[in-house]
């Protein structure tokens, strides 16, 4: 169990506070998932500096040495997920109407249709998920994105991710209801 204070900060010596207020968006009212990403940056310092722009970021950052930084309050959304894609398509459970709508490539409207669905009928979104970013670059840099491969996650990162991923979402849901 994690101790989360009234500001949405996790109180634990394993977590270093490195809050970037600029990446905190609207209040988060519910949590339906934890989403893990890689940063495509070489170091935690480079990622933390990038968070200062305020466009995107995640709640936690795991450095290559396994250090865990909390970069945003668990009470607030961060932008760590792009537009939602259809979950029914991947699960092969779309209705005929959904299939018809998905025939034309329209990511913006696909997101709008998905976001109104209740979890678990859609993927978690910025509005209802905790974001964890793991430091790692997609290499080599001089080729198109679809030909790049992310660096392997280190043993220390895996250990920290396993520990951090053990958070009970019901603890976070309780905090969100409380505040």
GIMOVEN-V22768 format. One record per residue. N is the residue number from 1. RES is the residue in one small letter. SS is DSSP state (alpha for helix, beta for strand, coil for the rest). BURIAL is b if it has 24 or more other C-alpha atoms within 12 Angstrom, else e. Layout:
n = <N:N>
res = <RES:RES>
ss = <SS:SS>
burial = <BURIAL:BURIAL>
//
This chain:
n = <1:2:3:4:5:6:7:8:9:10:11:12:13:14:15:16:17:18:19:20:21:22:23:24:25:26:27:28:29:30:31:32:33:34:35:36:37:38:39:40:41:42:43:44:45:46:47:48:49:50:51:52:53:54:55:56:57:58:59:60:61:62:63:64:65:66:67:68:69:70:71:72:73:74:75:76:77:78:79:80:81:82:83:84:85:86:87:88:89:90:91:92:93:94:95:96:97:98:99:100:101:102:103:104:105:106:107:108:109:110:111:112:113:114:115:116:117:118:119:120:121:122:123:124:125:126:127:128:129:130:131:132:133:134:135:136:137:138:139:140:141:142:143:144:145:146:147:148:149:150:151:152:153:154:155:156:157:158:159:160:161:162:163:164:165:166:167:168:169:170:171:172:173:174:175:176:177:178:179>
res = <x:x:x:x:x:x:x:x:x:x:x:x:x:x:x:x:x:x:x:x:x:x:x:x:x:x:x:x:x:x:x:x:x:x:x:x:x:x:x:x:x:x:x:x:x:x:x:x:x:x:x:x:x:x:x:x:x:x:x:x:x:x:x:x:x:x:x:x:x:x:x:x:x:x:x:x:x:x:x:x:x:x:x:x:x:x:x:x:x:x:x:x:x:x:x:x:x:x:x:x:x:x:x:x:x:x:x:x:x:x:x:x:x:x:x:x:x:x:x:x:x:x:x:x:x:x:x:x:x:x:x:x:x:x:x:x:x:x:x:x:x:x:x:x:x:x:x:x:x:x:x:x:x:x:x:x:x:x:x:x:x:x:x:x:x:x:x:x:x:x:x:x:x:x:x:x:x:x:x>
ss = <coil:coil:beta:beta:coil:coil:coil:coil:coil:beta:beta:coil:coil:coil:beta:beta:beta:coil:coil:coil:alpha:alpha:alpha:coil:coil:coil:beta:coil:coil:coil:coil:coil:beta:beta:beta:beta:beta:beta:coil:coil:beta:coil:coil:alpha:alpha:alpha:alpha:alpha:alpha:alpha:alpha:coil:coil:coil:coil:coil:coil:coil:coil:beta:beta:beta:coil:coil:coil:coil:coil:beta:beta:beta:coil:coil:coil:coil:coil:beta:coil:coil:coil:coil:coil:coil:coil:coil:coil:coil:alpha:alpha:alpha:alpha:alpha:coil:coil:coil:coil:alpha:alpha:alpha:alpha:alpha:alpha:alpha:coil:coil:coil:coil:alpha:alpha:alpha:alpha:alpha:alpha:alpha:alpha:alpha:coil:coil:coil:coil:coil:coil:coil:coil:coil:coil:alpha:alpha:alpha:beta:beta:beta:beta:beta:beta:coil:beta:coil:beta:beta:coil:coil:coil:coil:coil:alpha:alpha:alpha:coil:beta:beta:coil:coil:coil:coil:alpha:alpha:alpha:alpha:alpha:alpha:alpha:alpha:alpha:alpha:alpha:coil:coil:coil:alpha:alpha:alpha:alpha:alpha:alpha:alpha:alpha:alpha:alpha:coil>
burial = <e:b:e:b:e:e:e:b:b:b:e:e:e:e:b:e:b:b:b:b:b:b:b:b:b:e:b:b:e:b:b:b:b:b:b:b:b:b:b:b:b:e:b:b:e:e:b:b:e:e:b:e:e:e:e:b:b:b:b:b:b:b:b:b:e:b:b:b:b:b:b:b:b:b:b:b:b:b:b:b:b:e:e:b:b:b:b:b:b:e:e:e:e:e:e:e:e:e:e:e:e:b:e:e:e:e:e:e:e:b:b:e:b:b:b:e:e:e:e:e:e:b:b:b:b:b:b:b:b:b:b:b:b:b:b:b:b:b:e:e:e:e:e:e:e:e:e:e:e:e:e:e:b:e:e:e:b:b:e:b:b:e:e:b:b:e:e:e:b:e:e:b:b:e:b:b:e:e:e>
//
